[in-house]
Amino acid sequence: MVFLSAGLGAYAQSSFDKKIVQAISQLKCAEPSDETPVTLKAGLVHDKDSTAVIVKVQMANGWHIYQYVPANMPYIAIDHILRLPEGLKAVGKWNVSPPLPSIHDKGVLIYENQAWFVHKVLRTAALKAHSVIKAGLYYQTCDLRQCLPPVEQVFEFEI
């Protein structure tokens, strides 16, 4: 929880941001395990014509995912997925929890234990019935002994 508070403290500015911070803290991922070392959960927060897409990640002890990987390294960094229907427009970039420098690989930034990612979206026109927001991550997870094949996990939200 200290990680969450430290990372989110600088993020919360407006009342909408405060709603987002609260949603991140309440969003619960399934418990990761050795068989499934990374679990994800996603959600939406609405405020008037604005929506925040939240993706939260939980990692088993000893496992990590990559925020940044230099070109000379073999790992695969996170690729954020956000697909919006007509009438919604992404605003800015993904806001991310603070990554950690890898102690084993110089220049690599990783997430351990928990991470969150938020992207704000603005409604610019009326939405068609059954419009869908798709959000998720493409990521690789590793521990000190092995790296697993990359995974793409996408959540769909009908709005």
VOKOL-896975 format. One line per field, with one value per residue: residue in three letters; residue number from 0; y, z, x of N, C-alpha, C in turn. Coordinates in nm, 2 decimals. Each point is the difference from the previous one (the first is absolute). Layout:
<pts>
rest = ALA:...
nr = NUM:...
n.c2 = Y:...
n.c3 = Z:...
n.c1 = X:...
ca.c2 = Y:...
ca.c3 = Z:...
ca.c1 = X:...
c.c2 = Y:...
c.c3 = Z:...
c.c1 = X:...
</pts>
This chain:
<pts>
rest = MET:VAL:PHE:LEU:SER:ALA:GLY:LEU:GLY:ALA:TYR:ALA:GLN:SER:SER:PHE:ASP:LYS:LYS:ILE:VAL:GLN:ALA:ILE:SER:GLN:LEU:LYS:CYS:ALA:GLU:PRO:SER:ASP:GLU:THR:PRO:VAL:THR:LEU:LYS:ALA:GLY:LEU:VAL:HIS:ASP:LYS:ASP:SER:THR:ALA:VAL:ILE:VAL:LYS:VAL:GLN:MET:ALA:ASN:GLY:TRP:HIS:ILE:TYR:GLN:TYR:VAL:PRO:ALA:ASN:MET:PRO:TYR:ILE:ALA:ILE:ASP:HIS:ILE:LEU:ARG:LEU:PRO:GLU:GLY:LEU:LYS:ALA:VAL:GLY:LYS:TRP:ASN:VAL:SER:PRO:PRO:LEU:PRO:SER:ILE:HIS:ASP:LYS:GLY:VAL:LEU:ILE:TYR:GLU:ASN:GLN:ALA:TRP:PHE:VAL:HIS:LYS:VAL:LEU:ARG:THR:ALA:ALA:LEU:LYS:ALA:HIS:SER:VAL:ILE:LYS:ALA:GLY:LEU:TYR:TYR:GLN:THR:CYS:ASP:LEU:ARG:GLN:CYS:LEU:PRO:PRO:VAL:GLU:GLN:VAL:PHE:GLU:PHE:GLU:ILE
nr = 0:1:2:3:4:5:6:7:8:9:10:11:12:13:14:15:16:17:18:19:20:21:22:23:24:25:26:27:28:29:30:31:32:33:34:35:36:37:38:39:40:41:42:43:44:45:46:47:48:49:50:51:52:53:54:55:56:57:58:59:60:61:62:63:64:65:66:67:68:69:70:71:72:73:74:75:76:77:78:79:80:81:82:83:84:85:86:87:88:89:90:91:92:93:94:95:96:97:98:99:100:101:102:103:104:105:106:107:108:109:110:111:112:113:114:115:116:117:118:119:120:121:122:123:124:125:126:127:128:129:130:131:132:133:134:135:136:137:138:139:140:141:142:143:144:145:146:147:148:149:150:151:152:153:154:155:156:157:158
n.c2 = -0.12:-0.01:-0.10:-0.05:0.02:-0.04:-0.10:-0.01:0.02:-0.02:-0.11:-0.01:0.06:-0.04:0.04:0.01:0.06:0.07:0.01:0.04:0.08:0.03:0.02:0.05:0.07:0.02:0.02:-0.12:-0.03:-0.11:-0.08:0.05:-0.09:-0.11:-0.05:0.10:0.04:0.03:0.08:0.02:0.13:0.03:0.13:0.06:0.12:0.03:0.12:0.02:0.08:-0.02:-0.09:-0.07:-0.05:-0.10:-0.03:-0.10:-0.02:-0.13:-0.01:-0.13:-0.03:0.08:0.03:0.04:0.12:0.03:0.12:-0.01:-0.03:0.03:0.05:0.00:0.01:-0.12:0.08:-0.02:0.13:0.06:-0.05:0.13:-0.06:0.08:-0.06:0.12:0.00:0.02:0.12:-0.08:0.09:-0.07:0.03:0.06:-0.04:-0.12:0.01:-0.02:-0.11:0.05:-0.02:-0.11:0.05:-0.08:-0.08:-0.07:0.10:0.06:0.10:-0.11:0.04:-0.04:-0.08:0.01:-0.10:0.13:0.03:0.12:0.00:0.13:-0.01:0.14:0.00:0.07:0.02:-0.02:-0.11:-0.01:-0.09:-0.09:-0.06:-0.05:0.13:-0.04:0.01:-0.02:-0.06:0.01:-0.11:0.03:-0.11:0.01:-0.11:0.04:-0.10:-0.04:-0.10:0.07:0.01:0.04:-0.07:0.09:0.08:-0.02:0.09:-0.02:0.11:-0.03:0.12:-0.05:0.11
n.c3 = 0.00:0.06:-0.08:0.03:0.13:0.00:-0.08:0.07:0.10:-0.08:-0.02:0.12:-0.09:-0.10:0.00:-0.13:0.01:0.10:-0.09:-0.09:0.09:0.03:-0.13:-0.02:0.12:-0.06:-0.11:0.00:-0.01:-0.08:0.09:-0.03:-0.08:0.03:-0.01:0.07:-0.04:-0.10:0.08:-0.08:0.02:-0.06:-0.01:0.01:-0.01:0.03:-0.07:-0.01:-0.08:0.12:-0.04:0.10:-0.08:0.09:0.00:0.08:0.05:0.03:0.06:-0.03:0.12:-0.03:-0.05:-0.12:-0.03:-0.13:0.05:0.02:-0.12:0.02:-0.12:0.08:0.06:0.04:0.10:0.03:-0.03:0.10:-0.06:0.03:0.03:-0.09:-0.01:-0.07:0.04:-0.11:0.02:0.01:0.07:-0.02:0.13:-0.06:0.09:0.01:0.11:0.05:0.08:0.10:-0.11:0.01:0.03:-0.10:0.10:-0.10:-0.06:-0.03:0.04:0.06:-0.03:0.12:0.00:0.14:0.04:-0.03:-0.10:-0.04:-0.09:-0.03:-0.08:-0.01:-0.01:-0.11:0.04:-0.13:0.01:-0.05:0.09:-0.09:-0.01:0.12:0.02:-0.04:0.13:-0.06:0.11:0.00:0.01:-0.07:0.06:0.06:0.07:0.10:0.04:0.10:-0.01:-0.02:-0.13:0.02:-0.10:-0.09:0.07:-0.07:0.09:-0.05:0.05:0.00:-0.02:0.01:-0.08
n.c1 = 0.08:0.12:0.03:-0.12:0.01:0.12:-0.04:-0.11:0.08:0.10:-0.07:-0.05:-0.08:-0.09:-0.12:0.02:0.12:-0.06:-0.10:0.10:0.06:-0.12:-0.03:0.12:-0.02:-0.12:0.07:-0.06:0.13:-0.01:0.01:0.12:0.05:0.07:-0.12:-0.05:0.13:-0.08:-0.07:-0.10:-0.04:-0.11:-0.01:-0.11:0.04:-0.13:0.00:-0.13:0.07:0.06:0.09:0.03:0.09:-0.03:0.13:-0.03:0.12:-0.01:0.12:0.03:0.03:0.10:-0.12:0.03:-0.05:0.01:0.03:0.13:0.04:0.13:0.03:0.10:-0.11:-0.01:-0.03:-0.13:0.00:-0.07:-0.10:-0.04:-0.11:-0.05:-0.12:-0.03:-0.13:-0.07:0.04:0.11:0.07:0.12:0.02:0.10:0.09:0.05:-0.07:0.12:-0.01:0.07:0.07:0.06:0.12:0.03:0.02:-0.06:-0.08:0.11:-0.07:-0.03:-0.13:-0.03:-0.10:-0.01:-0.05:0.00:-0.09:-0.01:-0.10:0.00:-0.11:0.00:-0.13:-0.03:-0.12:0.01:-0.08:-0.12:-0.01:0.03:-0.12:0.03:0.04:0.12:0.05:0.11:0.05:0.13:0.07:0.11:0.04:0.12:-0.01:0.08:0.08:0.07:-0.09:-0.11:-0.02:-0.12:-0.07:0.00:-0.08:-0.12:-0.04:-0.12:-0.04:-0.13:-0.03:-0.12:0.00
ca.c2 = 0.12:0.11:0.02:0.06:0.14:0.08:0.02:0.07:0.13:0.11:-0.01:0.06:0.15:0.04:-0.10:-0.12:-0.07:-0.07:-0.12:-0.10:-0.06:-0.09:-0.12:-0.08:-0.07:-0.10:-0.11:-0.12:-0.11:-0.13:-0.03:-0.07:-0.13:-0.05:-0.04:0.13:0.09:0.13:0.01:0.14:0.03:0.14:0.07:0.14:0.11:0.11:0.13:0.09:-0.05:-0.06:-0.13:-0.05:-0.15:-0.04:-0.14:-0.02:-0.12:-0.06:-0.09:-0.09:0.03:-0.04:0.02:0.14:0.04:0.11:0.12:0.05:-0.09:0.05:-0.08:-0.11:-0.11:-0.10:0.00:0.07:0.10:0.01:0.07:0.03:-0.02:0.08:0.01:0.07:0.01:0.14:0.09:0.01:0.04:-0.01:0.13:-0.01:-0.13:-0.09:0.03:-0.13:0.00:0.01:-0.12:-0.02:-0.04:-0.14:-0.01:-0.10:0.04:0.15:0.08:-0.07:0.04:-0.11:0.00:-0.12:-0.01:0.06:0.12:0.05:0.08:0.07:0.09:0.07:0.00:0.10:-0.02:0.11:-0.01:-0.10:-0.14:-0.09:-0.11:-0.11:0.03:-0.08:0.04:-0.11:0.05:-0.11:0.00:-0.11:0.00:-0.12:-0.01:-0.08:-0.01:-0.01:-0.12:-0.02:0.09:-0.07:0.06:0.12:-0.02:0.12:-0.01:0.11:0.00:0.07:0.07:0.06:0.13
ca.c3 = 0.00:0.00:-0.14:-0.07:0.05:-0.05:-0.14:-0.03:0.07:-0.10:-0.11:0.04:0.00:-0.01:0.06:-0.09:0.04:0.13:-0.02:-0.07:0.10:0.08:-0.08:-0.01:0.12:0.02:-0.11:0.05:-0.10:0.06:0.07:-0.09:0.05:-0.08:-0.13:-0.06:0.08:-0.02:-0.02:-0.03:0.02:-0.06:0.04:-0.05:0.09:-0.08:0.06:-0.11:-0.13:0.01:0.05:0.02:-0.02:0.10:-0.01:0.12:-0.01:0.12:-0.03:0.11:0.06:-0.08:-0.14:-0.04:-0.14:-0.05:-0.04:-0.10:-0.03:-0.10:-0.13:0.00:0.10:-0.06:0.07:-0.07:0.08:0.00:-0.10:0.05:-0.10:0.02:-0.13:0.04:-0.11:-0.05:0.10:0.11:-0.04:0.10:0.04:0.06:0.00:0.11:0.13:0.05:0.13:-0.02:-0.01:0.08:-0.08:0.03:0.07:-0.07:-0.14:0.00:-0.10:-0.01:0.11:0.02:0.11:0.08:0.09:-0.05:-0.09:-0.06:-0.12:-0.02:-0.12:0.00:-0.13:0.00:-0.09:-0.10:-0.08:0.05:-0.03:-0.05:0.09:0.02:-0.03:0.09:0.02:0.02:0.07:0.06:-0.01:-0.05:0.09:0.02:0.14:0.03:0.13:-0.02:-0.07:-0.13:-0.06:-0.06:-0.12:0.02:0.01:-0.02:0.08:-0.03:0.07:-0.08:0.08:-0.08:0.07
ca.c1 = -0.08:0.09:0.03:-0.12:-0.02:0.11:-0.01:-0.12:-0.01:0.03:-0.10:-0.13:-0.01:-0.13:-0.10:0.00:0.12:-0.03:-0.08:0.08:0.09:-0.09:-0.03:0.12:0.02:-0.11:0.01:0.08:0.03:0.00:0.13:0.09:0.06:0.11:-0.06:-0.04:0.07:-0.05:-0.15:-0.04:-0.14:-0.02:-0.13:-0.03:-0.06:-0.06:-0.02:-0.05:0.04:0.13:0.01:0.14:0.02:0.10:0.04:0.08:0.08:0.05:0.10:0.04:0.13:0.11:-0.03:-0.01:-0.03:0.09:-0.05:0.10:0.11:0.09:0.00:0.10:-0.05:-0.09:-0.13:-0.10:-0.07:-0.15:-0.07:-0.14:-0.11:-0.12:-0.08:-0.12:-0.10:-0.02:-0.06:0.09:0.14:0.10:0.05:0.14:0.07:-0.03:0.07:0.05:0.07:0.14:0.08:0.13:0.12:0.04:0.13:0.08:0.02:0.02:-0.08:-0.14:-0.09:-0.10:-0.11:0.00:-0.12:-0.12:0.02:-0.13:0.01:-0.13:-0.01:-0.13:-0.07:-0.10:-0.11:0.00:-0.12:-0.09:0.05:-0.10:-0.03:0.09:0.14:0.10:0.14:0.09:0.12:0.08:0.15:0.08:0.11:0.08:0.04:0.12:0.06:0.15:0.04:-0.06:-0.10:-0.11:-0.03:-0.08:-0.14:-0.08:-0.13:-0.08:-0.14:-0.09:-0.11:-0.11:-0.04
c.c2 = 0.13:0.04:0.07:0.15:0.09:0.03:0.09:0.14:0.12:0.00:0.08:0.15:0.05:-0.10:-0.12:-0.08:-0.08:-0.12:-0.11:-0.07:-0.09:-0.13:-0.09:-0.08:-0.11:-0.11:-0.11:-0.10:-0.13:-0.03:-0.07:-0.12:-0.03:-0.04:0.12:0.11:0.15:0.00:0.15:0.01:0.14:0.05:0.13:0.09:0.11:0.12:0.09:-0.06:-0.07:-0.14:-0.03:-0.15:-0.03:-0.15:-0.02:-0.14:-0.04:-0.11:-0.09:0.04:-0.05:0.03:0.15:0.01:0.12:0.12:0.06:-0.10:0.06:-0.09:-0.11:-0.11:-0.09:0.00:0.08:0.09:-0.01:0.08:0.02:-0.01:0.09:0.02:0.06:0.01:0.14:0.08:0.01:0.03:-0.01:0.14:-0.03:-0.14:-0.08:0.06:-0.13:0.01:0.01:-0.14:0.00:-0.03:-0.15:0.00:-0.10:0.04:0.15:0.06:-0.06:0.05:-0.11:0.03:-0.13:0.01:0.06:0.12:0.04:0.10:0.07:0.09:0.06:0.01:0.11:-0.04:0.12:0.01:-0.11:-0.14:-0.09:-0.10:-0.11:0.03:-0.06:0.07:-0.12:0.05:-0.12:0.03:-0.12:0.01:-0.13:0.00:-0.10:-0.01:-0.01:-0.12:-0.01:0.12:-0.08:0.07:0.13:-0.03:0.13:-0.03:0.13:-0.01:0.08:0.06:0.06:0.13:0.06
c.c3 = 0.00:-0.15:-0.07:0.04:-0.05:-0.15:-0.03:0.06:-0.10:-0.11:0.03:0.00:0.01:0.08:-0.08:0.03:0.13:-0.02:-0.06:0.11:0.09:-0.07:-0.01:0.13:0.03:-0.10:0.05:-0.11:0.07:0.06:-0.10:0.07:-0.09:-0.14:-0.08:0.08:-0.01:-0.03:-0.03:0.03:-0.06:0.04:-0.06:0.11:-0.09:0.08:-0.11:-0.14:0.00:0.05:0.02:-0.01:0.09:-0.03:0.12:-0.02:0.13:-0.04:0.12:0.05:-0.09:-0.15:-0.03:-0.15:-0.03:-0.04:-0.12:-0.02:-0.11:-0.12:0.01:0.09:-0.07:0.05:-0.08:0.10:-0.02:-0.13:0.04:-0.12:0.03:-0.14:0.04:-0.12:-0.05:0.11:0.13:-0.05:0.12:0.03:0.06:-0.02:0.12:0.12:0.06:0.14:-0.02:-0.01:0.09:-0.10:0.03:0.06:-0.08:-0.14:0.00:-0.11:-0.01:0.11:0.01:0.10:0.07:0.09:-0.06:-0.08:-0.04:-0.11:-0.03:-0.12:0.00:-0.14:0.01:-0.11:-0.09:-0.08:0.07:-0.03:-0.05:0.11:0.00:-0.05:0.10:0.00:0.02:0.06:0.06:-0.02:-0.09:0.08:0.00:0.15:0.01:0.15:-0.02:-0.08:-0.15:-0.04:-0.07:-0.13:0.02:0.00:-0.04:0.07:-0.03:0.07:-0.09:0.09:-0.09:0.07:-0.08
c.c1 = 0.09:0.03:-0.11:-0.01:0.11:-0.01:-0.12:-0.01:0.03:-0.10:-0.13:0.01:-0.14:-0.10:-0.01:0.12:-0.02:-0.09:0.08:0.09:-0.08:-0.03:0.12:0.02:-0.10:0.00:0.09:0.02:-0.01:0.14:0.09:0.06:0.12:-0.04:-0.05:0.06:-0.05:-0.15:-0.03:-0.15:-0.01:-0.14:-0.01:-0.05:-0.05:-0.02:-0.05:0.04:0.13:-0.01:0.15:0.00:0.12:0.04:0.10:0.06:0.05:0.10:0.03:0.14:0.11:-0.01:-0.01:-0.04:0.09:-0.07:0.09:0.11:0.08:0.00:0.10:-0.04:-0.10:-0.15:-0.10:-0.07:-0.15:-0.04:-0.14:-0.10:-0.11:-0.06:-0.13:-0.10:-0.01:-0.08:0.08:0.14:0.09:0.06:0.14:0.05:-0.05:0.07:0.03:0.05:0.15:0.08:0.12:0.11:0.03:0.13:0.09:0.04:0.00:-0.09:-0.14:-0.08:-0.11:-0.10:0.01:-0.13:-0.13:0.03:-0.14:0.03:-0.13:0.01:-0.13:-0.05:-0.11:-0.11:-0.01:-0.13:-0.09:0.05:-0.11:-0.03:0.10:0.14:0.09:0.13:0.08:0.13:0.07:0.15:0.05:0.13:0.08:0.03:0.12:0.02:0.15:0.04:-0.06:-0.09:-0.11:-0.03:-0.09:-0.15:-0.07:-0.13:-0.08:-0.14:-0.09:-0.11:-0.10:-0.05:-0.12
</pts>
